[in-house]
């Protein structure tokens, strides 16, 4: 991270990514006025590839404009994307 907090590391970059090892760590870096989400500029891309629970992934995803959360069997994801599901 470059900056005094998570937000300052994202507020000038149109692309940001994070990868942490648990739910609490993801909440710590993404939430509140000093978090990544608060610092994202308009039209920014934020990618999170953390090892967290599906519930936390969905909750974080609901706080951004577009989110894709994928886990499990890749063939199921492919069926959904293609409209075959």
N, C-alpha and C positions, 0 to 999 in steps of 0.2 A: 504494500500500500504506500502510495505517495500522498502525503497530506497529514494534517493533524487529526482528522477523523475520516470515517468512511465517506461522508458526503463530500468533503473537499477533494477526495481522490477521484470523484466522478463528475463534479460540476463543470468541468471544462472539456470533457472527453465525450464524444458521441458513442463510444463503445466501452463497455465495462463488463467485467466478468468476476465471479467469485466462486470459490470452492472451499467449503469448510466441512468439518467432520460430524457436526451434530445440529439438532434443531436450535438449541440455545445460542450457538455461535452464529447461525444464520440470522436469527432475530436480532442479535446484538449489532450486526453490521448493516442490516437493511432498514431497521425501524427507527422511528423518532426523527427529530430535526437534524441529527447528526448522521443519519443513515444513508445508505446508497440510494434508496428510492427517492428521498427528498432532494438529493443532489443531481438527479438525472436531468440533463437539459431536454427540451422538447425534441421529439423524434430520435432520442437516443436508443441504442440497443443495449440491453442488459441480459447477460447470460449467466445463469447460476447452474453449476454442475456439482452441487454439494451432495453428500451422503446424508440425507435427512428423510424424515417420514413423509409419506404421500400427503398426509393432512397438512403439514407445514408447507410443502411445495405448493399446494393449492391455495393456502392462505396468503402466501407471498405473491403468487401469481395474480390473485385478485386485486392486488394493489398497483399493478402496472397496466398499460394500455392493451398489450397483446401478450399472451403467455401460452406456451405449449409445454405441458408436463407429460413426460412419457416414462413409463416403466413397464416391465413385464415382457411378454412375448412380442417380438417384432412383427410377426405375421398379423397379429390383431391390429396393431397400429397401422400397418399397410392397408388392411381392409377398411379401416375407418377413413383414412386419407383418400382412398380410391372411391369411396361411396358404396362399397360392396357390403358393408356391415349393416 
